Amino acid sequence: MATKTAPAKSPAAAYPRIVVPPPGPKAQAIIAKDKAYASPSYIKEYPLAIAGGKGAMIEDVDGNRFIDWMAGIAVSSTGYAHPAVTKAVQEAAAKFLHICGTDFYYEGFSDLCEKLAKSAPWKGGTRVFLTNSGTEAVEGAIKLARSHTRRGAIVAFQTAFHGRSYAALSLTSSKVKYRKHFGPLLPEVYHLPFHNPYRNTAAECIAAANDLFETLVSPEDVAAVVMEPMQGEGGYVLPSKEFLQYWRKVCDEHGIVLVYDEVQCGVGRTGKMWASEALGVLPDVILSAKGLGSGMPIGAIIAKESVMTWPRGSHGSTYGGNPVACASALATLKLIEDELAANAAKMGARLLAGARKLAAKHDCIGDVRGQGLFIGVEFVKDRKTKEPASELVGKLEQLAFTKGLLLLGCGKSVIRIAPPLVLSEYDVDKGLEILDACLTELASRDRA
């Protein structure tokens, strides 16, 4: 029988708790050192200097405590200091840290490949390649598709994010700052509109795809269609089933590999192990990372056996499938299967309902959308014109931080809600209370 995580005692007095306006003196010292020595390319959304955490609570170095609604960008799937994950990591680290899974064997590597293969939503054989990150999984998937099809062209989508290394960056189109001055990028990458039900129609997106195949590239030259089935950085966008079915049909008709980048939306976040299961349209390849290791660096290419046909030695990784990361991933997957996917569905429904109540109260909320704990709240200046309220999102992030709620924006004017999957009713309700208070305060400032 699976061991369930014990329900937490009422944390009302424990968090959120602001004992000194952040950043406090200890955080300021860390930030000053970071600014002196770290690369200027890092974003640093707001001055959070974490000391630790438990569940969906983060404590900073000055003793402030926050409800975490962003999970380090959808990474800390089992929350902070989960005993099962911590134990698995400690036990693995005590044995050995490295041997290279490309060249040698160890149990955790084989166990994780088996576990991921058996989790695949399609019928038939499955093969798995382990990586260090989602970006590496994207890079490998491009190589795999080109090797399998002997074709070069790749179809990607506008407002997508697939990573920052060169092939992955060539597919990324969520913000120009990721691409500026880094060209030339990978050739034969074609970007098309992604269906955003709030801002365009499936028919418009399909018409653009048909036009591409009539004027610029033959589908017979396309190796892969790579998409986030639910876009993350682009705005937490859920497309229609019609849009996904169109691409499944195109790929089937022309021998194209359909790749779903589930780095942000997979591993239980939607209430199902894979977002493709929740959406009802399956790919040929699933890419995973982020929440797969609960914070340990691990990713995966999960592909139909009929597609993963590259030969021995054609692709490898020195660190991919590190034994400690594999242990963390195995513990994470067990928790997802036993309880956390179900919790994501339950808490996600509660959070969505609460966010929609806030939309009825605050005119600045244009749209609320989501599946499980993959939720986007889009802010607009006017509901009729749908003009993005980008400045409001930035102010909301900063104000919520001072009140003990961690938020993170995406797209032009969207707050992504991607908390740890251990989120409780208290974390939902208290977070909604803080969000409501922040929106009320910001509206009052605007009227003043």
C-alpha positions as CSV (number, residue, x, y, z in Angstrom):
1,M,0.0,0.0,0.0
2,A,1.3,3.5,-0.9
3,T,2.4,5.7,2.0
4,K,0.5,8.9,1.9
5,T,2.0,12.2,2.9
6,A,0.7,13.1,6.3
7,P,-1.7,16.1,6.2
8,A,0.0,19.3,7.5
9,K,-1.3,20.9,10.7
10,S,-2.9,24.2,10.4
11,P,-0.1,26.5,9.3
12,A,-2.1,29.8,9.7
13,A,0.4,31.2,12.3
14,A,3.5,29.8,10.5
15,Y,3.2,31.4,7.0
16,P,3.1,33.6,5.2
17,R,5.1,35.7,7.7
18,I,7.0,38.9,6.9
19,V,9.3,39.8,9.8
20,V,11.4,42.3,7.9
21,P,10.6,44.0,4.6
22,P,12.3,41.9,1.9
23,P,15.1,42.0,1.1
24,G,16.3,42.0,4.6
25,P,19.9,42.6,5.6
26,K,21.1,39.0,5.0
27,A,19.4,38.9,1.6
28,Q,20.9,42.2,0.7
29,A,24.4,40.9,1.4
30,I,23.8,37.9,-0.9
31,I,22.3,40.1,-3.6
32,A,25.3,42.5,-3.4
33,K,27.7,39.6,-3.9
34,D,25.7,38.2,-6.8
35,K,25.6,41.6,-8.5
36,A,29.4,41.8,-8.1
37,Y,30.3,38.4,-9.6
38,A,27.4,36.7,-11.4
39,S,26.7,37.1,-15.1
40,P,24.6,40.1,-16.0
41,S,22.4,37.9,-18.2
42,Y,20.5,36.5,-15.2
43,I,17.0,38.0,-14.8
44,K,16.5,38.0,-11.0
45,E,12.7,38.6,-11.0
46,Y,12.6,39.9,-7.4
47,P,14.9,39.9,-4.4
48,L,14.1,36.5,-2.9
49,A,17.1,34.9,-1.2
50,I,16.0,31.4,-0.1
51,A,17.2,29.6,3.0
52,G,14.9,26.6,2.8
53,G,11.4,25.5,2.8
54,K,8.8,22.8,3.5
55,G,5.9,21.8,1.4
56,A,4.7,24.8,-0.5
57,M,6.4,27.3,1.9
58,I,9.7,29.0,1.3
59,E,11.7,30.8,4.0
60,D,14.2,33.4,3.1
61,V,17.5,34.1,4.8
62,D,16.0,36.8,7.0
63,G,13.2,34.5,8.3
64,N,10.4,35.7,6.0
65,R,8.0,33.0,4.9
66,F,6.1,32.8,1.6
67,I,3.5,30.7,-0.1
68,D,5.1,29.5,-3.3
69,W,2.9,29.7,-6.3
70,M,5.7,29.3,-8.9
71,A,7.9,26.4,-7.7
72,G,11.1,27.7,-9.2
73,I,9.3,27.9,-12.6
74,A,7.3,24.6,-12.2
75,V,10.3,22.6,-11.0
76,S,9.8,21.9,-7.3
77,S,6.9,19.4,-8.0
78,T,7.1,17.7,-4.6
79,G,7.6,20.9,-2.7
80,Y,10.6,21.6,-0.4
81,A,12.3,19.0,1.7
82,H,9.9,16.2,0.9
83,P,11.1,13.4,3.1
84,A,10.8,10.7,0.4
85,V,12.8,12.7,-2.1
86,T,15.4,13.8,0.4
87,K,15.9,10.3,1.6
88,A,16.3,9.0,-1.9
89,V,18.9,11.7,-2.8
90,Q,20.9,11.2,0.4
91,E,21.0,7.4,0.0
92,A,22.1,7.6,-3.7
93,A,24.7,10.3,-2.9
94,A,26.2,8.1,-0.2
95,K,26.9,5.3,-2.8
96,F,28.4,7.0,-5.8
97,L,28.0,10.3,-7.6
98,H,28.9,9.4,-11.2
99,I,29.9,6.6,-13.6
100,C,28.4,7.8,-17.0
101,G,25.2,6.1,-18.1
102,T,26.2,6.4,-21.7
103,D,29.0,3.9,-21.3
104,F,28.2,1.8,-18.2
105,Y,25.2,0.5,-16.3
106,Y,23.6,1.2,-12.9
107,E,20.3,0.2,-11.5
108,G,18.8,3.7,-11.0
109,F,19.4,4.6,-14.7
110,S,17.7,1.4,-15.9
111,D,14.8,1.7,-13.4
112,L,14.1,5.3,-14.5
113,C,14.1,4.4,-18.2
114,E,11.7,1.6,-17.5
115,K,9.5,3.8,-15.3
116,L,9.3,6.5,-17.9
117,A,8.8,4.1,-20.8
118,K,5.9,2.4,-19.0
119,S,4.3,5.8,-18.3
120,A,4.1,6.7,-22.0
121,P,0.5,7.4,-23.0
122,W,0.6,5.5,-26.3
123,K,0.5,1.8,-27.1
124,G,3.5,-0.1,-28.2
125,G,7.2,0.0,-27.4
126,T,8.9,3.0,-25.9
127,R,12.6,4.0,-25.6
128,V,14.0,6.7,-23.2
129,F,17.1,8.9,-23.4
130,L,18.1,10.7,-20.2
131,T,19.4,14.3,-20.2
132,N,20.4,17.0,-17.7
133,S,17.7,19.5,-18.7
134,G,14.7,20.3,-20.8
135,T,16.9,22.2,-23.3
136,E,19.1,19.2,-23.8
137,A,16.0,17.1,-24.4
138,V,14.9,19.5,-27.1
139,E,18.3,19.5,-28.7
140,G,18.3,15.7,-28.7
141,A,14.8,15.5,-30.1
142,I,15.7,17.6,-33.1
143,K,18.7,15.3,-33.8
144,L,16.5,12.3,-33.3
145,A,13.8,13.5,-35.7
146,R,16.3,14.4,-38.4
147,S,18.1,11.1,-38.0
148,H,14.8,9.1,-38.2
149,T,13.2,10.9,-41.1
150,R,16.4,12.0,-43.0
151,R,14.8,15.4,-43.4
152,G,15.9,18.8,-42.2
153,A,13.0,21.2,-41.7
154,I,11.4,21.8,-38.3
155,V,8.0,23.5,-37.6
156,A,7.7,25.4,-34.4
157,F,5.3,28.0,-33.0
158,Q,5.1,31.6,-32.2
159,T,5.4,32.5,-28.5
160,A,7.0,29.1,-27.8
161,F,9.9,28.6,-25.4
162,H,12.1,25.5,-25.8
163,G,15.4,26.6,-24.3
164,R,18.4,28.9,-24.9
165,S,21.1,26.7,-26.5
166,Y,21.3,27.0,-30.2
167,A,18.9,24.4,-31.7
168,A,16.4,24.9,-28.9
169,L,16.8,28.7,-29.2
170,S,16.1,28.5,-32.9
171,L,12.6,27.1,-31.9
172,T,12.1,29.6,-29.1
173,S,10.1,32.7,-30.1
174,S,8.5,33.9,-26.8
175,K,10.7,37.0,-26.5
176,V,13.2,38.6,-28.8
177,K,15.7,39.2,-26.0
178,Y,16.5,35.4,-26.1
179,R,17.5,35.7,-29.7
180,K,18.9,39.2,-30.1
181,H,22.5,39.2,-31.4
182,F,22.9,35.4,-31.2
183,G,22.4,34.6,-34.9
184,P,22.7,33.0,-37.2
185,L,20.5,30.3,-35.7
186,L,19.5,26.9,-37.0
187,P,18.3,27.0,-40.6
188,E,15.0,25.5,-41.8
189,V,12.9,26.4,-38.8
190,Y,9.5,27.7,-39.6
191,H,7.3,29.4,-37.0
192,L,3.5,29.3,-37.1
193,P,0.7,30.8,-35.0
194,F,-0.2,28.7,-31.9
195,H,-3.9,28.5,-31.1
196,N,-4.7,30.8,-28.2
197,P,-8.5,30.6,-27.7
198,Y,-8.4,34.1,-26.0
199,R,-6.7,35.8,-28.9
200,N,-7.1,33.9,-32.2
201,T,-9.0,31.0,-33.7
202,A,-8.0,27.5,-34.6
203,A,-9.2,28.1,-38.1
204,E,-6.7,31.0,-38.5
205,C,-3.8,29.0,-37.2
206,I,-4.7,26.0,-39.5
207,A,-5.0,28.4,-42.5
208,A,-1.5,29.7,-41.7
209,A,-0.1,26.2,-41.6
210,N,-1.7,25.3,-44.9
211,D,-0.3,28.4,-46.5
212,L,3.2,27.5,-45.2
213,F,3.0,24.1,-46.8
214,E,1.7,25.6,-50.1
215,T,4.3,28.4,-50.4
216,L,7.5,27.8,-48.3
217,V,8.2,24.2,-47.4
218,S,6.8,20.9,-48.4
219,P,5.5,18.7,-45.6
220,E,7.6,15.9,-47.2
221,D,10.7,17.9,-46.1
222,V,9.7,18.4,-42.5
223,A,11.4,16.2,-39.9
224,A,9.4,17.3,-36.9
225,V,6.6,19.5,-35.5
226,V,7.8,20.6,-32.1
227,M,5.3,22.2,-29.7
228,E,4.5,22.8,-26.1
229,P,1.0,21.2,-26.0
230,M,0.3,23.8,-23.3
231,Q,2.5,26.8,-23.8
232,G,4.4,28.0,-20.7
233,E,6.6,31.1,-21.1
234,G,4.3,32.2,-23.9
235,G,1.4,32.8,-21.5
236,Y,0.1,29.5,-20.1
237,V,-2.0,28.9,-23.2
238,L,-4.2,25.8,-23.7
239,P,-5.0,25.2,-27.4
240,S,-8.2,23.5,-28.7
241,K,-8.3,19.8,-29.4
242,E,-9.1,20.7,-33.0
243,F,-5.8,22.5,-33.3
244,L,-3.9,19.5,-31.9
245,Q,-5.8,17.0,-34.0
246,Y,-4.9,19.0,-37.1
247,W,-1.2,18.6,-36.4
248,R,-1.6,14.9,-35.5
249,K,-3.3,14.3,-38.9
250,V,-0.6,16.3,-40.8
251,C,2.2,14.3,-39.1
252,D,0.5,11.0,-39.8
253,E,-0.1,11.8,-43.4
254,H,3.4,12.9,-44.1
255,G,5.6,10.8,-41.9
256,I,6.5,13.8,-39.6
257,V,7.5,13.3,-36.0
258,L,5.2,15.0,-33.6
259,V,7.1,16.2,-30.5
260,Y,5.5,17.5,-27.4
261,D,7.7,19.6,-25.2
262,E,6.1,18.8,-21.8
263,V,9.0,20.2,-19.8
264,Q,6.8,22.7,-18.0
265,C,3.3,21.1,-18.2
266,G,4.1,17.4,-17.7
267,V,4.8,15.1,-14.7
268,G,1.5,15.3,-13.0
269,R,1.0,19.1,-13.2
270,T,-2.3,18.8,-15.2
271,G,-3.7,16.1,-12.9
272,K,-2.5,13.4,-15.4
273,M,1.1,12.2,-15.7
274,W,1.4,13.8,-19.1
275,A,-0.4,16.8,-20.5
276,S,-1.1,14.9,-23.7
277,E,-3.3,12.6,-21.7
278,A,-5.3,15.5,-20.4
279,L,-5.6,17.0,-23.9
280,G,-6.5,13.7,-25.6
281,V,-4.2,14.0,-28.6
282,L,-0.9,12.0,-28.4
283,P,2.5,12.7,-29.8
284,D,5.3,10.5,-31.0
285,V,7.8,12.0,-28.6
286,I,7.5,13.5,-25.1
287,L,10.2,15.7,-23.6
288,S,10.4,16.1,-19.9
289,A,12.5,17.8,-17.2
290,K,11.7,20.5,-14.6
291,G,9.4,18.7,-12.2
292,L,10.7,15.3,-13.1
293,G,13.5,15.5,-10.5
294,S,11.9,17.8,-7.9
295,G,14.8,20.2,-8.5
296,M,17.6,17.8,-9.3
297,P,18.9,18.3,-12.9
298,I,17.4,15.6,-15.1
299,G,15.4,15.5,-18.3
300,A,14.2,12.8,-20.7
301,I,13.4,12.1,-24.3
302,I,10.5,9.6,-24.2
303,A,9.8,8.3,-27.7
304,K,8.0,5.6,-29.5
305,E,10.4,2.7,-30.2
306,S,9.5,3.0,-33.9
307,V,10.9,6.6,-33.8
308,M,14.0,6.2,-31.6
309,T,16.0,4.6,-34.4
310,W,19.3,6.4,-34.1
311,P,22.3,4.0,-34.1
312,R,24.7,3.2,-31.3
313,G,27.0,6.1,-30.4
314,S,25.1,8.7,-32.4
315,H,24.0,10.5,-29.3
316,G,25.1,10.5,-25.7
317,S,25.7,12.4,-22.5
318,T,28.4,12.5,-19.8
319,Y,26.1,13.5,-17.0
320,G,22.6,12.7,-18.3
321,G,20.9,10.3,-16.0
322,N,23.2,11.1,-13.1
323,P,22.6,8.5,-10.3
324,V,21.5,11.0,-7.7
325,A,19.2,12.7,-10.1
326,C,17.7,9.3,-11.1
327,A,17.0,8.5,-7.5
328,S,15.2,11.9,-7.1
329,A,13.2,11.3,-10.3
330,L,12.1,7.8,-9.2
331,A,11.0,9.1,-5.8
332,T,9.2,12.0,-7.5
333,L,7.4,9.7,-10.0
334,K,6.1,7.5,-7.2
335,L,4.7,10.4,-5.3
336,I,3.1,11.7,-8.5
337,E,1.4,8.4,-9.2
338,D,0.4,7.7,-5.6
339,E,-1.1,11.0,-4.6
340,L,0.2,14.3,-6.2
341,A,-1.4,14.1,-9.6
342,A,-4.7,13.6,-7.9
343,N,-3.9,16.5,-5.6
344,A,-3.0,18.7,-8.6
345,A,-6.4,18.0,-10.1
346,K,-8.2,18.7,-6.8
347,M,-6.3,21.9,-5.8
348,G,-6.2,23.1,-9.4
349,A,-10.0,23.0,-9.6
350,R,-10.2,24.9,-6.3
351,L,-7.7,27.5,-7.5
352,L,-9.3,27.9,-10.9
353,A,-12.7,28.5,-9.3
354,G,-11.2,31.0,-6.9
355,A,-9.4,32.9,-9.7
356,R,-12.6,33.1,-11.7
357,K,-14.3,34.6,-8.7
358,L,-11.5,37.2,-8.6
359,A,-12.1,37.8,-12.3
360,A,-15.7,38.7,-11.6
361,K,-14.5,41.2,-9.1
362,H,-11.5,42.7,-10.9
363,D,-12.0,44.1,-14.4
364,C,-8.3,43.9,-15.1
365,I,-8.5,40.1,-15.3
366,G,-9.3,39.3,-19.0
367,D,-9.0,35.5,-18.9
368,V,-8.5,32.6,-16.5
369,R,-7.5,29.3,-18.0
370,G,-5.8,26.1,-16.9
371,Q,-5.7,22.4,-16.3
372,G,-4.7,21.1,-12.8
373,L,-2.0,23.3,-11.4
374,F,-1.1,24.7,-14.7
375,I,-3.0,28.0,-14.6
376,G,-2.7,31.3,-16.4
377,V,-4.4,34.6,-15.3
378,E,-4.2,37.1,-18.1
379,F,-4.4,40.8,-17.3
380,V,-5.7,43.5,-19.7
381,K,-6.2,47.2,-19.7
382,D,-9.6,46.8,-21.3
383,R,-11.7,43.6,-21.7
384,K,-13.0,44.7,-25.1
385,T,-9.7,45.5,-26.7
386,K,-7.8,42.9,-24.7
387,E,-4.7,45.2,-24.6
388,P,-2.1,43.5,-22.4
389,A,-1.6,45.1,-19.0
390,S,2.1,44.3,-18.8
391,E,3.0,47.0,-16.2
392,L,0.3,45.7,-13.9
393,V,1.7,42.2,-13.9
394,G,5.1,43.5,-12.9
395,K,3.6,45.6,-10.0
396,L,1.5,42.6,-8.9
397,E,4.5,40.3,-8.7
398,Q,6.5,42.8,-6.5
399,L,3.5,43.7,-4.2
400,A,2.6,40.1,-3.7
401,F,6.2,39.3,-2.8
402,T,6.1,41.9,0.0
403,K,2.9,40.3,1.3
404,G,4.2,36.7,1.3
405,L,3.1,35.3,-2.0
406,L,5.5,34.3,-4.7
407,L,4.2,34.8,-8.3
408,L,5.8,34.8,-11.7
409,G,4.7,36.4,-14.9
410,C,4.8,35.0,-18.5
411,G,3.6,36.0,-21.9
412,K,2.9,39.7,-22.3
413,S,0.6,40.1,-19.2
414,V,0.0,36.7,-17.6
415,I,0.6,35.5,-14.1
416,R,1.5,31.8,-14.3
417,I,0.3,29.7,-11.3
418,A,2.5,26.7,-11.2
419,P,3.0,25.8,-7.5
420,P,4.4,22.6,-6.0
421,L,1.9,19.8,-6.4
422,V,1.8,19.4,-2.6
423,L,-0.3,22.6,-2.5
424,S,-2.9,22.5,0.3
425,E,-6.4,24.1,0.6
426,Y,-4.8,26.6,2.9
427,D,-2.1,27.5,0.3
428,V,-4.8,28.0,-2.3
429,D,-7.2,30.0,-0.2
430,K,-4.6,32.2,1.5
431,G,-2.9,32.8,-1.8
432,L,-6.2,33.9,-3.4
433,E,-6.8,36.2,-0.4
434,I,-3.4,37.9,-0.9
435,L,-3.9,38.1,-4.6
436,D,-7.3,39.8,-4.1
437,A,-5.8,42.2,-1.6
438,C,-2.9,43.1,-4.0
439,L,-5.3,43.8,-6.9
440,T,-7.5,45.9,-4.7
441,E,-4.5,47.9,-3.5
442,L,-3.2,48.4,-7.0
443,A,-6.6,49.5,-8.3
444,S,-6.8,52.0,-5.4
445,R,-3.4,53.4,-6.3
446,D,-4.5,53.9,-9.9
447,R,-7.6,55.8,-8.8
448,A,-5.6,58.1,-6.4
